[in-house]
Amino acid sequence: MHPEEISLRIHGVKGLNTSLASQIMRQLIASGTEPCKLLREIGLNDRQQAQFKQANARYLASTLRWLEQVCCQILLYGEVGYPERFKHINDAPLLLVQGNPQLLQQP
């Protein structure tokens, strides 16, 4: 599973604060194994595991296709380039950006 898909799936899991979701994403991506096998080990309950596994296939496919376009990317909480003003939101959003993401740093 590609890192982008893992990110989209984790974003749809309820009950994870931004910091924990970010940490889980990094663990799943770094593991290099099938993420569904690690979900319980990293602390997701049964309901959260189901939400990860049963993410909306149409949403995933269309978003992953969109990300293949030039200048389209995901900005995740904790990554370089994630806008400072969004870092203070309790449930900081995953940002789908088309164009220059540095413009999000401007007031």
Beta strands, then each sheet from edge to edge (+ up, - down):
strand 1: 72-75
strand 2: 95-98
sheet 1: 1+ 2-
end
